Amino acid sequence: MTTFRDGLFEGQSAFVAGGTSGINLGIARRLAELGAKVAVCGRDADKALGAAESIGAGAMGLSADVRDYAAIRGALEHAAERHGPLGIVIAGAAGNFLAPALGMSANAFKTVVDIDLLGTFNTFRACHDLLARSPQAPASLIAITAGQADQAMALQVHACAAKAGVNQVVRTLAIEWGPDVRVNGISPGPIAGTEGMERLSPLPGMREASERRIPMKRWGEIGEIADAAVFLCSPAARYITGAILDVDGGSSVGDAGQVDMANGPGR
């Protein structure tokens, strides 16, 4: 875990959509550790309350479906009323599964697009007038996207389409909402201990095969994505907007398995 200055986000209000587990819960914890007043939001009220209790530090647990604009707006308003104008908003709600296009219903495709893409837009659009405004410290919005946005993958037509849209939402809002709001994305690679990777690598040996193809030769950790989020929300990133930060061990650069093949057995 990278060490950041204690109290880095002291007094700031943060809202994490999809913050009840995995990467997003990890981000929420790091923000709280660094002084932010955090609200985590998920569809399941009990999970949201449990996540908030696990964070401590006065964290709020809120229930809303990001596909429902009025619901996510209500949750954002509640967080802003209790913690003050929002300085950090994470749009991390997502859905995914493995399926060929011909084995997927139109409704299944729509479900992922609605959660990932519509949910990101709803979260950002609904928070806009609740954001803290300061030329010295612009509000920071971060969407959690994925490598499927740029790299087509079999069995992932729904996720590829949704995440490509998320990236364009990030870039477009960065243009429209600057200079007092910064909008960026984080594109994680395979991250251990997440429900997503359990779904996408369900069979024995799949993790090892995946790691051989990554330049860093390992899956990432939730804490490494949280550290990337802290950087993007911090003053160190004050001139960064419209960026998609790949935190993937080099996965997006290319297939390291080609190097192993070139070097022969024993690499």
C-alpha positions in Angstrom: 0.0 0.0 0.0 1.3 3.4 -0.9 1.6 5.9 2.0 -0.3 9.1 1.6 -0.3 12.1 3.9 -2.7 11.6 6.8 -5.7 13.9 6.6 -5.3 14.4 2.9 -9.1 14.5 2.4 -9.9 16.0 5.8 -13.3 17.6 5.7 -14.2 16.5 2.1 -17.4 14.6 1.4 -17.1 11.5 -0.8 -19.8 9.3 -2.4 -19.0 5.8 -3.8 -21.7 4.2 -6.0 -21.3 0.4 -6.0 -19.3 0.8 -2.8 -20.5 -2.2 -0.9 -17.8 -4.7 -2.0 -14.6 -5.2 -4.0 -12.7 -2.4 -5.6 -15.2 0.3 -4.7 -15.4 -0.7 -1.0 -11.6 -0.6 -1.1 -11.6 2.9 -2.5 -14.2 4.0 0.1 -12.0 2.7 2.9 -8.9 4.5 1.7 -10.8 7.8 1.3 -12.1 7.4 4.9 -8.6 6.5 6.2 -7.4 9.8 4.7 -10.1 11.9 6.4 -13.0 11.9 3.9 -16.6 11.7 5.1 -17.7 8.8 3.1 -21.1 7.5 1.9 -21.3 4.1 0.2 -24.3 3.3 -2.0 -25.6 -0.1 -3.3 -28.9 -1.7 -4.3 -29.0 -3.9 -1.2 -29.7 -1.7 1.9 -28.3 -4.3 4.4 -25.1 -4.6 2.4 -24.7 -0.9 2.2 -25.2 -0.5 6.0 -22.7 -3.4 6.6 -20.1 -1.8 4.3 -20.5 1.5 6.1 -20.1 -0.2 9.5 -16.9 -1.9 8.3 -15.5 1.4 7.2 -16.4 3.2 10.5 -15.3 6.9 10.8 -19.0 7.9 10.5 -19.5 6.4 7.0 -23.0 6.3 5.7 -24.7 3.4 4.0 -27.3 4.3 1.4 -29.5 2.2 -0.9 -30.2 3.1 -4.5 -30.2 1.5 -7.9 -28.0 3.6 -10.3 -30.4 2.7 -13.2 -33.0 4.8 -11.4 -32.1 8.5 -11.8 -34.5 9.6 -9.0 -33.2 7.0 -6.6 -29.5 7.8 -7.1 -30.3 11.5 -7.0 -32.0 11.0 -3.6 -29.0 9.1 -2.2 -26.6 11.8 -3.4 -28.8 14.5 -1.8 -28.9 12.6 1.5 -25.1 12.3 1.5 -24.6 16.0 0.7 -27.1 17.1 3.4 -25.2 15.1 6.0 -21.6 15.5 4.9 -21.7 18.7 2.9 -21.1 19.4 -0.8 -19.5 16.5 -2.5 -15.8 16.8 -3.4 -15.3 13.2 -4.6 -17.8 11.0 -6.5 -16.9 7.4 -7.6 -19.2 5.8 -10.2 -18.3 2.1 -9.7 -21.6 0.1 -10.0 -21.1 -2.7 -12.6 -22.5 -6.0 -13.8 -20.8 -8.7 -15.9 -20.8 -12.4 -16.8 -19.4 -14.6 -19.5 -21.7 -15.3 -22.5 -21.5 -15.5 -26.3 -23.6 -13.0 -28.2 -25.8 -15.7 -29.6 -26.3 -17.1 -26.1 -27.3 -13.8 -24.6 -30.8 -12.3 -24.6 -31.4 -8.6 -25.5 -32.5 -8.1 -21.9 -29.2 -9.5 -20.6 -27.2 -7.1 -22.8 -29.4 -4.2 -21.8 -29.0 -5.0 -18.1 -25.2 -4.6 -18.2 -25.4 -1.5 -20.4 -27.9 0.0 -18.0 -25.9 -0.7 -14.9 -22.5 0.3 -16.2 -23.2 3.0 -18.8 -26.5 4.5 -17.8 -25.5 4.1 -14.1 -22.3 6.1 -14.6 -24.2 8.9 -16.4 -27.0 9.0 -13.8 -24.5 9.2 -11.0 -22.5 12.0 -12.5 -25.5 13.9 -13.9 -27.3 13.7 -10.6 -24.4 14.9 -8.5 -23.4 17.9 -10.6 -25.2 20.6 -8.6 -24.3 19.0 -5.3 -20.5 19.3 -5.9 -18.1 21.5 -4.0 -16.8 24.2 -6.3 -13.3 25.8 -5.9 -10.8 26.8 -8.6 -8.0 25.6 -6.3 -9.6 22.2 -5.6 -12.0 21.1 -8.4 -14.4 18.3 -7.5 -13.1 14.9 -8.6 -15.3 12.4 -10.4 -14.0 9.0 -11.2 -15.7 6.2 -13.3 -14.5 2.6 -12.9 -14.2 1.3 -16.4 -12.3 -1.7 -17.8 -10.0 -2.9 -20.6 -12.9 -4.2 -22.5 -13.6 -0.5 -23.5 -10.6 -0.6 -25.9 -9.9 -4.3 -26.4 -12.6 -6.5 -27.9 -13.1 -9.7 -25.9 -15.0 -12.8 -26.8 -18.0 -13.5 -24.5 -18.0 -9.9 -23.4 -19.9 -7.9 -26.1 -22.1 -6.4 -23.4 -19.2 -5.2 -21.2 -17.2 -4.1 -24.2 -20.1 -1.9 -25.4 -20.9 -0.5 -21.9 -17.3 0.3 -20.9 -16.6 1.9 -24.3 -19.5 4.2 -23.6 -18.3 4.9 -20.0 -14.9 6.1 -21.4 -16.7 8.5 -23.7 -18.9 9.8 -20.9 -15.7 10.6 -19.0 -14.1 12.4 -21.9 -17.2 14.3 -22.9 -18.0 15.5 -19.3 -14.4 16.5 -18.8 -14.8 18.9 -21.8 -18.2 20.2 -20.6 -17.6 20.5 -16.9 -14.1 21.9 -16.6 -12.5 23.8 -15.0 -14.3 23.3 -11.6 -15.0 19.6 -12.0 -12.4 17.0 -13.0 -13.7 13.8 -14.6 -11.4 10.8 -15.0 -11.6 7.0 -15.2 -9.7 4.1 -13.8 -9.4 0.9 -15.8 -8.3 -1.9 -13.6 -6.7 -5.1 -14.9 -7.5 -8.5 -13.3 -7.8 -7.7 -9.5 -7.6 -10.6 -7.0 -10.4 -10.9 -4.4 -13.1 -9.4 -6.5 -16.5 -10.9 -7.5 -15.8 -9.9 -11.1 -12.7 -12.0 -11.4 -14.4 -15.0 -9.8 -17.0 -14.8 -12.5 -14.6 -14.2 -15.4 -12.0 -16.8 -14.3 -14.1 -19.6 -12.8 -12.1 -22.6 -13.8 -8.8 -24.0 -12.3 -5.7 -22.8 -14.0 -7.4 -19.7 -15.5 -5.7 -17.3 -13.1 -2.2 -18.8 -13.8 -2.8 -18.6 -17.5 -3.9 -15.0 -17.2 -0.9 -14.0 -15.1 1.5 -15.4 -17.7 0.0 -12.9 -20.2 0.4 -9.8 -17.9 3.8 -8.0 -18.1 3.9 -7.7 -14.3 3.1 -11.4 -14.1 0.5 -11.1 -11.4 -3.1 -10.0 -10.7 -3.4 -6.7 -9.0 -4.7 -5.9 -5.5 -7.7 -3.9 -4.5 -5.4 -1.6 -2.6 -3.6 -0.7 -5.7 -6.8 0.5 -7.4 -7.6 2.5 -4.2 -4.2 4.2 -4.3 -4.8 5.2 -8.0 -8.1 6.7 -6.9 -6.5 8.6 -4.1 -3.9 10.0 -6.6 -6.6 11.1 -9.0 -8.6 12.8 -6.2 -5.6 14.5 -4.8 -4.0 17.9 -5.6 -1.2 15.9 -7.3 -3.7 15.3 -10.2 -5.1 18.8 -10.2 -4.3 19.2 -14.0 -5.6 15.8 -15.0 -9.1 15.5 -16.5 -10.6 13.4 -19.2 -8.0 10.7 -18.6 -8.4 6.9 -18.4 -5.8 5.6 -16.0 -4.8 2.0 -16.8 -4.0 0.2 -13.5 -3.5 -3.3 -15.0 0.1 -4.4 -14.7 0.7 -3.6 -18.4 -2.2 -5.7 -19.7 -3.4 -3.0 -22.0 0.0 -2.7 -23.6 0.2 -6.2 -25.0 0.5 -9.9 -24.3 3.6 -10.7 -22.3 3.1 -14.4 -23.1 4.6 -13.7 -26.5 7.9 -12.9 -24.8 7.8 -16.2 -22.9 7.3 -18.1 -26.2 10.1 -16.2 -27.8 12.5 -17.0 -25.0 11.6 -20.7 -25.0 10.9 -23.2 -22.2 12.0 -22.3 -18.7 11.2 -18.6 -19.0 
